[in-house]
């Protein structure tokens, strides 16, 4: 495996002459490391950011958490970074430690579900009802909230989407309810989406994270990073907490025009990498695969800048990256990992990116092979007329590049053919007249250069 070093650590090496923490010649008697918060109280799904400060020491900071899994997930801004994101996963206690050589500082974290009181809402015969608490937002009373879902064709611009009404009960200021009918009980599911302040109906405004409070319903994953509400009993009420919106519905979206992008990379690079060989691109919802080569300029350090003319109004964006090793070929475009970003109203962005869907400086070469996916009985693959293999094939964009898989008759499906460098893929179940179903994990499967067979258990 190639040795790697973070760019931040590399710069630290150049400036300080060492990457381990040690006492320097500071005249101050105060030497050590501190975290700006010694304790955190979070609810599952909430995020926080910790900042560590070192005094009288030279070097970089390592972040760790005990227990390593289950309660919180750490997301440092980069190797050796003074900042570290904290995501609350499940109820429990954890201790986060920032270490600099022999010096340590800790922050205790308690993750506990909020006890949410619910209003008194009655169900309606023959209909489904969702009562939900919306995030506190200054303009929430001035905008409508819809339920977009499979029962209506899953189109966020569909004017037939049922509109929420405010629940007028003392002590429940941010509570709303949506009542809808569904002829097919299996389609009684959807997403709560505010109509933006400018009247936009768009998936950009959906409720990104939900918590089921009570009722005969469930919260399921959708595309790995989003939630969907399912109602399981007609005539009953499902109570839900909308933890956060994917975008702020109170902020008018970017009106369209020129956008100046500025992005800093904070992830790890090869030991001998040349940052000027990195290319950065911006992708948005309306962009095809051949439109991703926007002109970005390396400006020293780890910053890239570029301007895109006529960027569409209200569009979110994410970054792509590729790297050309010395004497080699470009690695191929790799997506930024994580959620899409909003363009500021003034069209000027300042972003940091630490994670990608793969490593552009360690590209996996394309070729020809057979991919075999074996599904558990709980996946009920018989419900699909076709099983489709889709990936980042070179000639088409994601979602449109589809290849039919062969049913092997034993719960497994396979596809044989050519695939591009840095191949990622998913599987779609298709039935005529019904919406396609993404099958498998939330994240795309990544071809690691050796594994052709996968197993997946449906819950």
C-alpha positions in Angstrom: 0.0 0.0 0.0 1.3 3.4 -0.9 2.4 5.6 2.0 0.3 8.7 2.3 0.5 11.9 4.1 -2.1 14.7 4.4 -1.4 18.0 2.8 -2.0 19.8 6.0 0.6 17.5 7.7 2.9 18.1 4.8 2.7 21.8 5.2 3.2 21.4 8.9 6.3 19.5 8.2 7.7 22.3 6.0 6.8 25.0 8.5 7.6 23.4 11.8 10.1 20.7 10.9 8.1 17.9 12.7 4.6 16.4 12.8 4.6 15.1 16.3 3.7 17.3 19.2 6.4 18.5 21.5 7.1 21.4 23.7 8.6 24.4 22.0 10.5 27.4 23.3 7.5 29.5 24.1 8.0 31.6 27.2 4.5 30.8 28.3 4.2 28.4 31.3 0.9 27.1 29.8 1.5 24.2 27.6 -1.1 21.7 26.4 -4.2 21.2 24.4 -7.9 22.2 25.0 -11.2 21.5 23.3 -13.6 24.4 23.1 -16.4 22.2 24.7 -15.8 19.8 27.5 -19.3 18.2 27.2 -22.0 17.9 24.5 -25.7 17.0 24.8 -27.1 15.7 21.4 -30.1 14.0 20.0 -29.7 11.2 17.5 -29.2 12.7 14.1 -27.8 16.0 15.4 -24.4 17.4 14.4 -21.8 19.5 16.3 -18.3 20.7 15.6 -15.4 20.7 18.2 -12.3 22.9 17.9 -9.1 22.0 19.6 -6.4 24.6 20.5 -2.7 23.8 21.3 -0.6 26.1 23.4 3.2 26.0 23.6 3.3 22.9 21.4 4.3 22.2 17.8 2.5 19.6 15.7 -0.8 18.2 14.6 -3.9 16.8 16.4 -5.4 13.3 16.3 -9.1 12.8 17.1 -10.5 9.6 18.6 -13.7 8.4 20.3 -14.5 5.7 22.8 -16.5 3.6 22.1 -15.3 3.7 18.5 -18.7 2.9 17.0 -22.4 3.0 18.0 -22.9 6.4 19.8 -21.2 9.1 17.7 -19.2 9.3 14.4 -16.3 11.6 14.1 -15.6 13.6 10.9 -12.3 15.5 11.2 -11.9 18.4 8.7 -8.7 16.7 7.6 -5.7 14.8 8.9 -4.2 16.8 11.8 -7.1 19.4 11.7 -8.0 21.5 14.7 -11.7 21.0 13.9 -13.7 17.8 14.1 -17.4 17.2 13.2 -19.5 15.0 15.5 -22.6 13.2 14.4 -24.9 11.6 17.0 -25.9 8.1 15.9 -27.7 6.5 18.8 -28.4 6.9 22.5 -25.4 6.4 24.8 -22.3 8.1 26.2 -19.0 8.6 24.5 -15.7 10.3 25.2 -14.0 12.2 22.4 -10.2 12.8 22.8 -7.9 15.2 21.0 -4.3 14.1 21.2 -1.1 16.0 20.5 1.9 13.9 21.3 1.8 13.3 25.1 -1.0 15.9 25.6 -4.7 15.1 25.6 -8.0 16.9 26.0 -11.4 15.3 26.2 -15.1 16.1 25.6 -17.9 13.8 27.0 -20.9 13.3 24.8 -24.4 12.2 25.9 -26.8 11.2 23.1 -30.4 11.0 24.2 -33.7 11.1 22.4 -35.8 14.1 23.1 -39.1 13.2 24.9 -41.6 14.8 22.4 -45.1 15.6 23.5 -47.7 15.2 20.7 -50.9 17.1 19.9 -54.3 15.4 19.9 -55.0 14.5 16.3 -57.8 12.2 15.1 -57.5 9.9 12.1 -60.0 9.9 9.3 -61.8 6.9 7.9 -60.3 5.6 4.7 -57.4 8.1 4.8 -53.8 8.3 6.1 -52.7 11.1 8.5 -49.2 12.3 9.3 -48.9 14.7 12.2 -45.4 16.2 12.3 -43.3 18.8 14.0 -41.4 21.0 11.6 -38.0 22.5 12.4 -38.2 26.0 13.9 -37.8 28.4 11.0 -38.6 32.1 11.0 -40.8 32.0 7.9 -42.4 28.6 8.4 -45.8 30.2 8.9 -45.5 32.0 5.5 -44.9 28.9 3.3 -46.8 25.8 2.5 -45.7 22.3 3.3 -46.5 19.4 1.0 -46.2 15.6 1.1 -44.5 14.3 -2.0 -44.5 10.6 -2.3 -44.8 7.4 -4.3 -48.6 7.5 -4.0 -48.7 10.5 -6.3 -46.0 9.6 -8.8 -43.0 10.9 -6.8 -43.0 14.3 -8.7 -42.0 17.2 -6.5 -43.6 19.6 -9.0 -47.0 17.8 -8.9 -49.6 20.4 -7.9 -51.8 17.6 -6.5 -49.5 17.0 -3.6 -51.5 17.3 -0.4 -50.9 20.5 1.6 -50.2 20.4 5.3 -52.5 22.4 7.7 -51.3 24.0 10.9 -52.4 22.3 14.1 -53.9 25.0 16.3 -53.3 23.7 19.8 -51.7 25.5 22.7 -48.1 24.5 23.1 -47.7 23.0 19.7 -46.5 26.0 17.6 -44.6 24.1 14.9 -47.0 21.2 14.4 -48.8 20.4 11.2 -50.8 17.5 9.7 -51.2 16.1 6.2 -54.2 13.9 5.3 -54.1 11.9 2.1 -55.7 9.0 0.3 -53.9 6.1 -1.3 -55.7 3.3 -3.3 -52.6 1.1 -2.9 -51.5 0.7 0.7 -47.9 -0.2 -0.4 -47.6 3.3 -1.9 -48.6 5.2 1.3 -45.3 6.7 1.8 -43.6 10.0 1.0 -41.5 13.0 2.1 -42.4 16.2 3.8 -41.2 19.1 1.7 -41.8 22.8 2.3 -42.5 24.9 -0.7 -39.6 27.4 -0.8 -40.3 31.1 -0.1 -40.2 31.8 -3.8 -42.8 29.1 -4.5 -40.3 26.5 -5.7 -41.5 22.9 -5.5 -38.2 20.9 -5.4 -36.5 18.0 -3.8 -33.9 20.5 -2.5 -36.4 21.4 0.2 -37.3 18.0 1.5 -37.1 17.0 5.2 -33.8 15.2 5.2 -34.0 13.4 8.6 -37.1 12.1 10.3 -37.7 10.5 13.7 -40.8 8.3 14.3 -42.4 9.4 17.5 -45.4 7.0 17.6 -48.0 5.4 15.4 -48.2 2.5 12.9 -45.5 3.7 10.6 -41.8 3.5 9.9 -38.9 5.6 8.7 -36.9 4.0 5.9 -33.7 5.0 4.1 -33.9 6.5 0.6 -30.8 6.9 -1.5 -28.7 6.3 1.7 -28.7 9.9 2.9 -32.5 10.7 3.0 -35.5 9.5 4.9 -39.0 8.5 3.8 -42.1 8.0 5.9 -44.3 4.9 5.5 -47.9 4.7 6.8 -49.0 1.2 7.5 -52.6 1.6 8.7 -55.4 3.5 7.1 -57.5 5.6 9.4 -54.6 6.0 11.9 -52.2 8.8 12.7 -48.4 8.6 12.4 -46.5 11.1 14.5 -43.1 12.3 13.1 -40.4 14.8 14.0 -38.8 16.5 11.0 -35.2 16.9 12.4 -34.0 19.2 9.6 -34.6 20.4 6.1 -32.2 19.6 3.4 -32.1 23.3 2.4 -33.4 26.4 4.2 -36.9 27.1 2.7 -36.8 30.7 4.1 -33.8 31.6 1.9 -34.6 32.5 -1.7 -32.6 30.2 -3.9 -29.9 31.4 -6.3 -31.7 33.2 -9.1 -29.4 31.9 -11.8 -26.4 33.4 -13.5 -22.6 33.4 -12.9 -21.3 31.4 -9.9 -17.7 31.7 -8.6 -16.7 28.5 -6.9 -13.8 28.3 -4.4 -13.0 24.9 -2.9 -10.2 23.7 -0.5 -9.3 20.1 -0.4 -8.5 18.7 3.1 -8.2 15.0 2.4 -5.1 12.8 2.1 -2.8 12.8 -1.0 0.0 10.6 -2.2 3.4 11.4 -0.8 4.8 12.6 -4.1 1.6 14.1 -5.5 1.6 17.3 -7.7 -1.6 19.3 -6.8 -1.4 21.1 -10.2 -2.4 17.8 -11.9 -5.7 17.7 -9.9 -8.8 18.7 -11.8 -12.0 19.9 -10.1 -15.4 20.0 -11.7 -18.9 21.0 -10.5 -22.0 18.9 -11.3 -25.6 19.8 -10.8 -29.0 18.2 -11.4 -29.4 19.3 -15.0 -25.8 18.5 -16.1 -24.9 15.6 -18.3 -21.7 13.7 -18.0 -20.1 15.7 -20.8 -20.7 19.0 -19.1 -18.5 18.4 -16.1 -15.2 19.8 -17.4 -15.7 23.4 -16.1 -12.5 25.4 -15.9 -11.0 25.4 -12.5 -7.6 26.9 -11.5 -5.1 25.6 -8.9 -4.2 28.7 -6.9 -1.5 27.2 -4.6 -1.9 25.5 -1.2 -4.9 23.3 -1.8 -7.4 25.8 -3.2 -9.1 25.6 -6.6 -11.3 28.4 -8.1 -13.4 28.7 -11.1 -16.5 30.4 -12.6 -19.5 28.9 -14.3 -21.7 31.1 -16.4 -25.4 30.7 -16.7 -25.7 28.3 -13.7 -29.4 27.3 -13.4 -31.6 29.0 -10.8 -32.2 27.1 -7.6 -29.8 24.2 -8.4 -27.7 22.4 -5.8 -24.2 21.2 -6.8 -21.5 18.9 -5.7 -17.8 18.5 -6.7 -16.0 16.0 -8.9 -12.3 15.3 -8.9 -9.7 13.5 -10.9 -6.0 13.2 -10.6 -3.2 12.5 -13.1 -0.2 10.7 -11.6 3.2 11.5 -13.0 3.6 9.8 -16.4 0.1 8.2 -16.1 -3.4 8.7 -17.3 -6.2 10.7 -15.6 -7.9 8.6 -12.9 -11.5 9.4 -14.1 -14.1 11.6 -12.3 -15.1 10.7 -8.8 -18.0 12.2 -6.9 -17.7 14.2 -3.7 -19.2 12.1 -0.9 -22.1 13.5 1.0 -24.9 15.9 0.5 -25.4 18.4 -2.2 -24.7 22.1 -1.6 -26.8 25.2 -2.1 -25.5 28.1 -4.2 -25.5 31.2 -2.1 -27.8 33.9 -3.3 -24.9 36.1 -4.4 -23.3 33.3 -6.4 -20.1 33.2 -4.4 -19.1 29.9 -2.7 -16.4 28.9 -0.2 -16.3 25.2 0.4 -14.1 22.5 1.9 -14.1 18.9 0.8 -12.5 16.0 2.7 -14.2 12.9 1.4 -14.8 11.4 -2.0 -16.5 8.2 -3.2 -13.1 6.8 -4.0 -9.5 7.8 -4.2 -8.7 9.6 -7.5 -4.9 9.2 -6.8 -5.3 5.4 -6.5 -7.5 4.6 -9.5 -8.9 1.2 -10.2 -8.5 0.4 -13.9 -11.5 -0.6 -15.9 -11.8 -3.7 -18.0 -14.2 -6.6 -18.6 -15.7 -8.9 -16.0 -18.7 -10.5 -14.5 -20.5 -9.0 -11.5 -22.7 -11.3 -9.5 -25.1 -10.1 -6.7 -26.8 -12.6 -4.4 -29.9 -11.4 -2.6 -31.5 -12.8 0.6 -35.0 -14.3 0.5 -36.3 -11.2 2.3 -35.5 -9.1 -0.8 -38.4 -10.9 -2.7 -36.8 -10.5 -6.1 -39.7 -12.3 -7.7 -41.7 -9.0 -7.4 -39.5 -7.5 -10.1 -39.9 -8.2 -13.8 -36.3 -7.1 -14.5 -33.2 -6.5 -12.5 -31.0 -3.7 -13.9 -27.3 -3.1 -13.4 -26.4 0.6 -13.5 -23.2 2.5 -12.9 -20.9 5.3 -14.0 -20.4 4.0 -17.5 -18.4 6.4 -19.6 -20.9 7.0 -22.4 -23.9 7.9 -20.2 -24.7 9.7 -17.0 -25.6 7.9 -13.7 -29.2 6.6 -13.6 -29.5 6.4 -17.4 -26.7 3.9 -18.0 -28.4 0.6 -17.5 -27.7 -3.0 -18.3 -30.2 -5.8 -17.7 -28.9 -8.6 -15.4 -29.3 -12.3 -15.8 -31.5 -14.2 -13.3 -29.4 -17.3 -12.3 -32.4 -18.9 -10.6 -30.8 -19.2 -7.2 -31.4 -15.7 -5.8 -28.4 -14.3 -7.6 -28.2 -12.0 -10.7 -25.2 -11.3 -12.9 -24.0 -9.0 -15.6 -20.9 -9.4 -17.8 -19.4 -6.6 -19.8 -16.9 -3.8 -20.0 -16.7 -1.2 -17.1 -14.8 2.1 -16.8 -12.0 3.1 -14.4 -13.1 3.8 -10.8 -16.3 1.8 -11.4 -19.2 2.2 -9.0 -22.6 0.5 -9.4 -26.0 -0.2 -8.0 -28.9 -2.5 -8.8 -32.4 -1.5 -9.7 -35.6 -3.6 -9.5 -38.1 -2.8 -12.2 -41.7 -3.6 -12.7 -43.8 -2.2 -15.5 -46.1 0.6 -14.2 -44.3 0.9 -10.9 -41.5 3.1 -9.7 -38.0 1.6 -9.9 -36.6 0.4 -6.6 -32.9 0.8 -5.7 -31.7 -2.4 -4.2 -28.7 -2.7 -1.9 -26.9 -0.3 0.4 -27.4 3.4 0.5 -23.9 4.1 -0.8 -22.9 2.8 -4.3 -21.0 -0.4 -4.4 -17.4 0.4 -5.3 -15.4 -2.1 -7.4 -12.2 -2.7 -5.5 -10.3 -4.4 -8.4 -10.8 -7.9 -7.1 -14.3 -8.5 -5.7 -16.8 -9.5 -8.3 -19.4 -11.1 -6.1 -21.6 -9.3 -3.5 -24.2 -10.4 -1.1 -27.1 -8.3 0.2 -29.7 -8.9 2.9 -32.9 -6.9 2.7 -34.5 -5.9 6.0 
